[in-house]
Amino acid sequence: MPRSFVAIATITMLVWGGSSIASRRQITPTTASTTTTSPTSSKPAKVTPVERLLDSASPVTGQLSKQAALRLFSMLFGAVPGVTVPPNKERGLEATLAVRSVMAHFDEYTPKQQRAIRRLLEPPPGTITVTLKPGNAGQPRPTASTHPPEERRNVLVAARAASGPQKLADLATSLIDKFDHVYQDSQRFGPGTGPNTITLEIPPSAPSGQNYLGWELPAPDDPESCQIWLVARDLQNPRGNALLVAHELFHCFQDAIDGGKAKVPQWIGEGSAEWAASEVQSAQTSSWWRTYTTKPSARLFSRTYSALGFYAHLTEVGINPYKVIPAMLRADSNEAAFAASGANSNQFLDSWASGYFRGEIPGKDWTMTGPGLAKYPQRATPVSVSIPKELPDGRPFATKAYTNSIYRLKTAADVLQVDVDPESHVRISDGSTDVNAHTTTIVWPNLIAPPEDVNG
Ligand SMILES: [Zn+2]
């Protein structure tokens, strides 16, 4: 049985029949498939209540709804009047999205709810505060290379051995310093780009009933400065803090770039922070890869942390995300941010969906790369479609805007004709022949002809 593989990415609103497929001639099928990989795929990971809330952002605004924000906040920070949430069994969550989302809707809550939110965000007793000013009174900061990895490890081990407040403050400072320099590398944002002041708040542990590792907010008096909260208990885990610290610090860079803009769509705010944190450190892997790799049909603008794969794909097509993230942060709509990223190009769209096959088909456009991705080999399940030998009226396929669809077509027909909507991007492979198209007609398996020829 010959198999074909189809990946569709589209940037248009609900394209009717993004492509139509019809079998034409009846010839004994040839052995079109040379693919040897068996088409196994993992089931999508079980979605937790927190994940469901996180990825429920509005496709229009990229923000959580008023109620979803309050539910998420309550699951991470504690009881808020009028909100009932299931007990949160997930440990160690990054909480910036929860805090920012609830602050974005703050005026819409009742006075009782507002008081509860404020109280839950107050620093618990024993919180250490450290203020970091870049430039150190005009002196250049030491470069990252002056702190070789062995030395950093020693600092961490020493801090674990003596966990007094000063040691913790030193540890947090050294961690922030490390990633601050990384982000200010000329290959990334370049020197001079960064927060004015970073204030670290280090609670001894998340208070009882609270369940966060860390979060970040722009400073109230200077939106280009930031406050980062890191729970001391977790800071003392040398391997476990690298992703979190790099992620929170990236939020500070976002604030410095966009002036602490309150309503950044979460696929940009959280997605780029999660990608950048994965990119600058290798001690830890983002578990959000599982969501990205198994849910191709999730709309990009409704993604949050799982949008990290979008930035990884920018890299795959030669776009440096650090060069486009500033324009994305400043854009005034999701569509404008998407365009500012360079993702409207054929190069990006022609290989976005096909990457979800993750190496099942030969060629770099049929696989996916990203920092830490190797630890998550899961593959999305393509929709299986059988095409009858005779299908004179065709069969429509459609994919929503800013999403991807992947199919596995099975047919005994010898020839498939695929008419591609001008604003869609379709890519087909049978394992040996690989065709991508937008605004054209494909005749499959091995002939590409203009429409007048195939309609004859
Ligand atoms: Zn975050």
Residues whose N, C-alpha, C, O or C-beta is under 5 A from the ligand:
A	BS01	ZN	E94 T96 L97 E270 A273
